[in-house]
Every structure is written in structure tokens, then in C-alpha cells.
Amino acid sequence: MPQIQLSILSILCLLLIGCGASPARNAIGGATATPPRPNIIYIMADELGYHELSIMGHPHLKTPNIDQMAADGMRFTHAMAGSSLCAPTRCVLMTGKHGGHTSVRTNGGGTPLRAGETTIASVLQQAGYATGGFGKWGCGGRGSTGVPEDHGFDVFFGYYDQVHAHSYYPPYLIRNSEEVALPGNNGGRSGQTYSHYQIVDAARQFIRDHADGPFFCYMPVTPPHGLFDLPEDDPSWALFRDQDWPREARRYAAMVHMLDRQVGELFTLLEELAIEHNTIVIFCGDNGGQDYFRSKKTPRGFHGPNVNPRTGVEFRGQKGTLYEGGLRIPAVVRWPGQIAAGQVSDHQWYFPDMMPTLLGLAGLQTPADTDGISIEKELLGHPDEQLDHQYMYWELGARRAVRMNDWKAIRPARGKPWALYQLSTDPSESHDLSQQQPQILEQLQAYAKEAHQPAQEGSYSDTTLHQRDRQAKQGFNK
């Protein structure tokens, strides 16, 4: 009898082991072993417009590495920023909360996160990820409750305040609230040490140091925003130096190409370290493009970030507005072996969705008080299972915008009437349908009322260092 019981138990154990050992299936359909937790690299360009990739047919700008990234992965046509200005959009991204729930909703004074606020980095850090940030933080200056090392980053190197980030030749950068001198610099537009090189080099070293994973490398880099500067010997400048364009427009194009070149170098590094198949890389803009270098001939800017180069169809507005020109962003995701190559997705998502997406891909639970919906299903080849938002919401000061599928309602300023647009037929937001569709407008206004809560900002114990950082843009003792 004991022998029979043992045989039955053995068979049951083998069956259970067999069931538990079934190989996971990846997005491309092949059977694979369950992969380890992925490394995550999130690259966010400052002010790069939706149409400013050469894959979009842009006649001036060259982005071959990002174009290849799209060919190797998935490009989104309806990715939306968290806000249309630097600081609030970064807060939305980091916290997974839309603009009606965030602590940072303004852009001018270094408004900080509250003490103890949860971020993507803090959840990943608690789960054993190495966490590094490199670039422009924007969610609280030195001396505040919002510094990145108090919100999940083992290291953050770059600029804490967006004013400091305007100069590529500041006298110093910040690492975990300590100043790191940049030799030969005193702010403004010239110097000996180019800050962006230092930031990208630090990110590369972080990846090398943590190649055994898992790691989260957040790169909210500053190009092509700020003072349009790069070293005279940068190879990207050589491509545009002699173009018959305004000088600043040439520099802008060179900065975009420089950033693209560095994206390619990151992929080379991942291959060198043999971790590209366990690293998901996201590239996006931080908000809509700015219509820089305008003229009578180019009223939407010399490079036309909000003009479709193939069709001439325009997005209304630009950075700082809640029209499509302020919110629509380029977005590409690459994860070899998990995300099928060559996909173009029309799925609508925005920055609150990145917290549940990245945490889900890492096998972690999303905090309950977030507003995002994971886009894992869309990324991994199961679009029929992908959930959609009931609505998406933005606010910036008194401005409001609500999107429900292809309907979008906007209040452009305090005291201004709401307008209603049907984006599928009117991407330029030029035909107000509020009078023709009052019930839809009423529904979107109700969503806006539901979404808004009064802001609860973080605080400063001392603003001395924060003000010093803002002054560093222009330098000291000039």
C-alpha cells in the first residue's frame, strides 16, 4: 500500500512540475523560457515634436537610429504627454497620476513632489532594481521634498531645476544634491565642458555597472531644448553647419542628430554587454514641439514640428497649450524577442500609463492611487485584450482638456468657453462642434470636474541652493 501511494504521489508531482515548467510564449509566437525581470531604459527628449523624426518624412532632420528603433519595435501614432510643459509632464510620468491629481502642475518655480510620494523609481528600487536618472529632473529643486534621491533614485545626475538646464555650459551639474564642477564653464553659451556629454557618459557607465541587472535607467535629456548649443567639433554639427538655414535652426537640427547618434550608441552598448534581449527601451518626447525659428515663409517654425511633412496637415497649438500641438509626442518602444518588429500602433495612451506598464513588465503591482492603464497587451502582441481609457485628462493652470476616444474638449483659459473637437476627422482642432454635440461636451465637462482635485505641493526647507542652481544658467561673477 505505501508503495502504491508513493507511485501516485510521484506521478502527481511529475504532472505538477510539467505544468509549472511550460515555456512562456513571447509576442512573436515562439516558445521561450520565462525571462528574468527586464532592464528598462527610458529616454525622453526635451521638446522634440511629433513630426521631427526622419521616419515621418521630415525634410531637414535626420534620425536614422530612432528610425531603426521603430523598425525593430513599435511606433505609436497617438502617444500623449502628461502635460505641455517640462515640470508637470515629468511629474505625471514619474507618479502615474494625471494633471488633476499631481503635486507639480506649474513650470516656473521648481515646485516639488511631496515627501514620500511614490514614483516609478521608488517601486522599482524597493523591488531590487538599480535606479539611475540622468538629465533634467524638474520635480523639485535642492532643499525641497522633491529631490530625486528621496523618490527612488540611487543616483540622479544632471539638472534638478529646468532653468539651470537651459545652459549646456553651466559651472556645475548636480549629483544627489551635491555639485559636480564642470571645468572651464561659467554659464551661458560657451565653455570647455559640454554638460550633455557628461550626462550621457554617466548613463552609459550606470548601464555598464549594472549590466547584470535589473536596472532602471531614466534619461530625461535636455536636447534639443534650451540654448541651441553643441561643440563645434561635434560630428553632427558638421552635417548641418553649411546649410543655407538660420544658424539656430542649423544648431537645432544638429542637436537632434546628436541625440539620435547617442541612441544608436546605447544600442551598441547593449549588444556589447549582451543584454539587448532583456532590455526594453522607450524613446519619446516630453511634450509637444515648439514652433521655433518662425518667419513669413515658415509661420509654424522652420522645422515645422507640428506640421505633417507629407500632407501639410497641422496640429493646432504648440508647447504650453493643450491642443494636439502641445500634447502629441513621438514614441517608440523596442524589446527584441518580446515586441514584434515593424509595428505602428494607433492605441491612445499618455504618461500616466507608463507606471503600470513598466511595473507590470517587471512583474510588480501598481500603486492603487494612480490613473494609468498598462499598455503591456498592446506592446506584447495582444491588442484585442488591451484596455482603453474611459477618458484622458490634462490641466495646466486654468486650462483643461479631456479626451474620450476621438472626442476632445478644451477650455483654453479661465473664462473662455469650452470647445469640442472630433480628432478623427479634425486633427487640427479647427471645427468647434460644441453647439452641434452638446451632450458629448456635457459628458466631457463632467469628466473634467470629476478629475480635478486641488493641488497639494511639496515644500522647501531652504531655497538657497535651489536659487543658486537657477542663477547658474547665466553663471556667477560675470
C-alpha positions in Angstrom: 0.0 0.0 0.0 2.7 2.6 0.8 4.4 1.7 -2.5 1.2 2.4 -4.4 0.7 5.7 -2.6 4.3 6.7 -3.4 3.8 5.9 -7.1 0.6 8.0 -7.2 2.3 10.9 -5.4 5.3 10.7 -7.8 3.0 10.8 -10.9 1.2 13.8 -9.4 4.4 15.6 -8.7 5.7 15.0 -12.2 2.4 16.3 -13.6 2.6 19.4 -11.5 6.2 20.0 -12.4 5.4 19.6 -16.0 2.6 22.1 -15.8 4.7 24.5 -14.0 7.5 24.3 -16.4 5.5 25.1 -19.5 7.5 27.6 -21.5 6.3 31.2 -21.8 5.3 32.4 -25.2 6.7 35.7 -26.4 5.0 38.3 -28.5 6.4 36.9 -31.8 4.9 33.5 -31.1 7.9 31.4 -30.2 8.2 29.4 -27.0 10.8 30.7 -24.7 11.9 30.3 -21.1 10.4 32.8 -18.7 12.7 35.8 -19.0 14.3 37.5 -16.0 13.0 40.9 -15.0 13.8 43.3 -17.8 16.2 46.2 -17.6 14.4 49.4 -18.5 15.8 52.4 -20.3 13.5 55.4 -20.7 14.9 58.1 -23.0 12.9 61.4 -23.1 13.9 64.2 -25.5 13.1 67.7 -24.5 10.6 69.4 -26.9 11.2 67.1 -29.8 8.0 67.4 -31.9 5.8 64.5 -33.2 6.8 65.1 -36.8 10.5 65.7 -36.1 11.7 62.2 -36.9 13.0 61.4 -40.4 10.8 58.3 -40.4 7.9 60.8 -40.6 9.3 62.1 -43.8 10.9 65.2 -42.3 12.9 67.0 -45.0 15.5 68.5 -42.7 16.1 66.4 -39.6 18.0 63.1 -39.6 17.2 60.4 -37.0 18.4 57.1 -38.6 18.9 55.3 -35.3 15.5 56.2 -33.9 14.0 55.2 -37.2 15.8 51.8 -36.9 14.5 51.5 -33.4 11.0 51.9 -34.8 11.7 49.3 -37.5 12.9 46.9 -34.7 9.9 47.6 -32.5 6.7 49.6 -32.2 6.0 53.2 -33.0 2.9 55.0 -31.6 0.8 57.5 -33.5 -1.4 58.5 -30.5 1.1 58.8 -27.6 0.3 61.9 -25.5 2.4 63.7 -23.0 1.4 64.2 -19.4 1.3 68.0 -19.8 2.6 70.5 -22.3 5.4 72.0 -20.1 8.5 70.5 -18.7 7.9 70.1 -14.9 4.3 69.0 -14.9 4.8 66.4 -17.6 7.7 64.9 -15.7 5.6 64.7 -12.6 2.8 62.9 -14.4 5.3 60.4 -15.9 7.0 59.6 -12.6 3.9 59.3 -10.4 1.4 57.7 -12.8 -1.2 60.4 -11.9 -2.8 62.8 -14.4 -2.7 66.5 -14.1 -5.8 66.7 -11.9 -4.1 64.7 -9.1 -0.4 65.6 -9.3 1.6 67.8 -6.9 3.5 69.6 -9.7 1.2 71.5 -12.0 3.2 74.6 -12.8 6.5 75.2 -14.5 8.1 78.3 -13.1 9.3 77.9 -9.6 10.7 74.5 -9.0 7.5 73.1 -7.5 8.4 69.8 -5.7 6.9 66.5 -5.2 5.6 65.9 -1.7 7.7 63.9 0.8 7.1 60.2 0.4 5.3 60.4 -3.0 5.6 57.1 -4.8 7.3 57.1 -8.2 8.2 54.5 -10.8 11.7 54.6 -9.5 10.8 54.1 -5.9 8.7 51.0 -6.6 11.4 49.5 -8.8 14.1 50.4 -6.2 12.1 48.6 -3.5 11.9 45.6 -5.7 15.7 45.4 -6.1 16.3 47.4 -9.3 19.3 49.7 -9.5 17.8 53.1 -10.3 19.6 55.9 -12.1 18.4 59.2 -13.5 20.4 61.3 -16.0 19.2 64.6 -17.4 16.6 67.1 -16.2 14.5 66.2 -13.2 12.0 69.1 -12.8 10.1 67.7 -9.8 11.8 69.6 -7.0 15.0 71.6 -6.5 17.7 71.2 -3.9 16.5 71.8 -0.4 13.0 70.5 -1.2 10.9 67.4 -0.5 11.1 66.6 -4.2 14.7 65.8 -4.8 15.1 62.5 -6.9 17.3 60.7 -4.3 14.3 60.9 -2.0 12.0 59.4 -4.6 13.6 56.2 -5.6 16.8 57.1 -7.4 20.1 55.6 -6.2 21.7 58.3 -8.3 20.5 61.2 -10.2 23.0 63.3 -12.2 22.1 66.4 -14.2 19.9 69.3 -13.5 17.3 69.4 -10.8 15.7 72.7 -12.0 14.6 73.4 -15.5 16.1 77.0 -15.6 19.5 75.5 -14.7 19.0 73.1 -17.7 18.8 75.9 -20.3 22.6 76.2 -20.4 24.8 73.4 -21.8 27.8 75.1 -20.2 26.8 75.6 -16.5 29.6 75.8 -13.9 28.3 72.6 -12.4 25.8 69.8 -12.5 24.1 68.1 -9.6 24.6 64.5 -8.4 22.3 63.6 -5.4 22.1 67.2 -4.4 25.9 67.7 -4.5 27.6 70.0 -7.0 29.9 68.4 -9.6 32.1 71.1 -11.2 32.3 71.3 -15.0 35.8 72.7 -15.7 36.1 75.8 -17.9 32.4 76.7 -17.6 30.7 79.8 -16.2 27.2 79.5 -17.6 25.7 81.0 -20.8 26.6 79.7 -24.3 30.2 78.8 -24.2 32.7 76.8 -22.1 35.0 73.9 -22.1 32.8 71.1 -20.7 29.6 70.2 -22.6 27.1 69.1 -19.9 25.1 66.8 -22.2 28.2 64.7 -22.9 28.8 64.3 -19.2 25.2 63.3 -18.6 25.1 60.6 -21.4 28.5 59.3 -20.3 27.2 58.9 -16.8 24.2 57.0 -18.0 26.4 54.6 -20.1 28.5 54.0 -17.1 25.5 53.2 -15.0 24.4 50.7 -17.5 27.8 49.1 -17.6 28.0 49.0 -13.8 24.6 47.3 -13.5 24.7 45.1 -16.6 23.9 42.0 -14.5 20.5 43.7 -13.9 17.9 44.5 -13.3 18.2 48.3 -13.7 16.1 51.3 -14.5 17.9 54.0 -16.4 15.8 57.1 -16.8 17.2 59.6 -19.3 15.1 62.9 -19.5 17.9 64.5 -21.6 17.8 68.2 -22.5 18.5 68.3 -26.3 17.1 69.8 -28.4 15.7 72.3 -25.8 17.4 75.3 -24.2 20.1 77.4 -25.7 20.8 75.7 -29.0 24.5 74.9 -28.4 26.8 72.0 -29.1 30.6 71.8 -29.5 32.0 73.0 -32.9 33.7 69.7 -33.3 30.7 67.5 -32.7 30.2 65.3 -35.8 26.5 66.1 -36.0 27.3 69.9 -36.4 29.4 69.1 -39.4 26.3 67.7 -41.2 24.4 71.0 -40.9 27.0 73.7 -40.5 26.9 74.7 -44.1 23.2 74.5 -44.7 21.5 77.7 -46.0 19.3 77.9 -43.0 19.1 80.3 -40.0 22.0 79.5 -37.7 19.9 78.5 -34.7 17.8 76.2 -37.0 21.0 74.5 -38.1 22.1 74.0 -34.5 18.7 72.6 -33.6 19.0 70.0 -36.4 22.5 69.1 -35.3 21.3 68.6 -31.7 18.5 66.3 -32.8 21.0 64.3 -34.9 23.5 64.2 -31.9 20.8 62.8 -29.7 19.9 60.2 -32.4 23.6 59.2 -32.7 23.7 58.7 -28.9 20.6 56.5 -29.0 22.5 54.3 -31.6 25.5 54.2 -29.3 23.3 53.0 -26.4 22.1 50.1 -28.6 25.7 49.3 -29.5 26.5 49.2 -25.7 23.5 46.8 -25.0 24.8 44.5 -27.7 28.4 44.7 -26.4 27.1 43.8 -22.9 24.8 41.0 -24.4 21.7 42.4 -22.6 19.7 43.8 -25.5 17.2 40.9 -25.4 16.5 41.6 -21.8 16.3 45.4 -22.0 13.2 47.3 -23.0 14.0 50.8 -24.4 11.4 53.6 -24.7 12.1 56.8 -26.6 9.7 59.7 -26.6 9.3 63.5 -26.4 8.3 65.2 -23.2 5.6 67.4 -24.6 4.6 68.9 -28.0 7.1 70.7 -30.2 7.8 74.5 -30.2 7.3 76.4 -33.4 10.9 77.7 -33.4 12.5 79.9 -36.0 9.3 81.2 -37.5 9.2 83.5 -40.5 6.6 84.7 -43.0 7.6 81.7 -45.2 7.5 79.2 -42.2 4.8 80.5 -39.8 4.8 77.2 -37.9 8.5 77.2 -37.4 11.4 76.5 -39.7 11.4 72.7 -39.0 7.6 72.6 -38.6 7.3 70.2 -35.6 3.5 70.4 -35.7 3.1 70.1 -39.5 2.9 66.8 -41.2 5.7 67.0 -43.8 3.9 64.6 -46.2 0.4 66.0 -46.1 0.7 69.6 -44.7 -1.9 68.8 -42.0 -1.2 70.8 -38.9 -1.6 70.2 -35.2 -3.1 73.3 -33.6 -1.0 74.9 -30.9 2.5 74.1 -29.6 4.3 73.5 -26.3 2.4 75.2 -23.5 -1.1 74.6 -25.0 -3.4 71.7 -24.5 -4.2 71.4 -28.2 -2.6 68.5 -30.1 0.5 70.6 -30.9 1.2 70.8 -27.1 0.5 67.2 -26.2 1.1 64.8 -29.1 4.6 63.3 -28.9 6.8 60.9 -30.8 7.1 57.5 -29.1 8.9 54.3 -30.0 9.4 51.1 -27.9 12.0 48.3 -28.6 12.4 45.0 -26.9 13.9 42.3 -29.2 12.2 38.9 -28.9 9.3 40.3 -26.9 7.9 43.2 -29.1 7.5 42.2 -32.7 9.3 44.4 -35.2 7.9 46.9 -37.6 4.7 47.7 -35.8 2.8 51.0 -35.9 0.1 51.3 -33.2 -2.8 53.7 -33.1 -3.5 52.9 -29.5 -4.2 56.0 -27.4 -2.1 56.3 -24.3 -0.5 59.0 -22.2 2.2 59.4 -19.5 0.1 58.1 -16.5 0.2 54.8 -18.4 3.9 54.3 -18.1 3.9 53.5 -14.4 1.6 50.5 -14.6 3.2 49.4 -17.9 6.8 49.4 -16.7 5.9 47.9 -13.3 3.8 45.3 -15.0 6.6 44.3 -17.3 8.8 44.0 -14.2 6.2 41.7 -12.6 5.3 44.3 -9.9 2.0 45.7 -8.6 1.0 49.2 -9.4 0.0 51.5 -6.5 -3.8 51.9 -6.2 -3.8 55.7 -6.4 -2.6 56.0 -10.0 -4.6 57.0 -13.1 -2.8 54.9 -15.7 -3.7 51.8 -17.6 -0.9 49.4 -18.6 -0.3 49.1 -22.3 1.5 45.7 -21.9 -1.1 43.9 -24.0 -0.6 46.3 -26.9 3.2 46.0 -26.7 3.3 42.3 -26.4 1.1 41.4 -29.3 -2.4 41.1 -27.7 -4.2 44.3 -28.9 -7.6 42.6 -28.5 -7.0 42.3 -24.8 -5.8 45.9 -24.4 -7.9 48.1 -22.1 -8.7 51.7 -23.1 -9.3 54.7 -21.0 -12.8 55.9 -20.3 -11.2 59.3 -20.7 -7.8 61.0 -20.5 -7.4 64.3 -18.6 -4.9 67.3 -18.6 -4.8 70.5 -16.7 -2.3 73.4 -16.7 -3.2 76.4 -14.6 -6.8 77.2 -15.6 -6.6 75.3 -18.8 -8.3 72.0 -19.2 -8.5 69.2 -21.8 -10.4 65.9 -21.8 -10.2 63.2 -24.4 -12.8 60.4 -24.8 -11.8 58.2 -27.8 -11.6 60.7 -30.6 -13.6 63.4 -28.9 -11.6 66.1 -27.2 -13.0 69.1 -25.2 -10.8 72.0 -24.3 -11.1 75.1 -22.1 -8.1 77.1 -23.4 -8.1 79.7 -20.5 -10.0 80.8 -17.5 -13.3 82.5 -18.5 -13.1 81.1 -22.0 -15.8 78.8 -23.3 -15.2 75.1 -23.8 -14.8 73.8 -27.3 -15.3 70.3 -28.7 -13.4 68.6 -31.5 -13.6 65.3 -33.3 -10.0 64.4 -33.8 -10.5 61.5 -36.3 -11.9 64.0 -38.8 -10.3 67.2 -37.5 -6.8 66.6 -36.1 -6.2 70.3 -36.5 -8.9 71.1 -34.0 -10.3 73.8 -36.3 -14.1 73.0 -36.2 -15.7 73.5 -32.8 -18.7 71.1 -32.5 -19.8 72.1 -29.0 -23.1 73.5 -30.4 -23.8 70.5 -32.6 -22.9 67.9 -29.9 -23.9 69.5 -26.5 -24.4 66.1 -24.8 -20.9 64.9 -25.6 -19.5 68.2 -24.4 -21.5 67.9 -21.2 -20.1 64.4 -20.6 -16.5 65.6 -21.1 -17.1 68.5 -18.8 -18.4 66.1 -16.1 -15.2 64.0 -16.5 -13.1 67.2 -16.1 -14.9 68.1 -12.9 -14.5 64.5 -11.6 -10.8 64.5 -12.4 -9.8 67.7 -10.7 -8.5 67.9 -7.1 -6.8 70.8 -5.5 -3.0 70.6 -5.8 -1.0 69.6 -2.7 2.6 70.7 -3.5 5.7 69.7 -1.7 7.8 72.2 0.2 11.3 73.7 0.7 13.2 73.7 3.9 15.6 76.2 2.4 15.6 77.7 -1.1 19.2 78.9 -1.1 20.7 76.1 -3.2 17.7 76.0 -5.5 18.1 79.7 -6.3 21.8 79.2 -6.8 21.1 76.5 -9.4 18.8 78.8 -11.3 21.4 81.5 -11.3 24.0 79.0 -12.6 22.3 79.2 -16.1 23.9 82.6 -16.5 26.9 81.9 -14.3 28.4 83.8 -11.4 30.6 87.0 -11.1 30.1 88.0 -14.7 
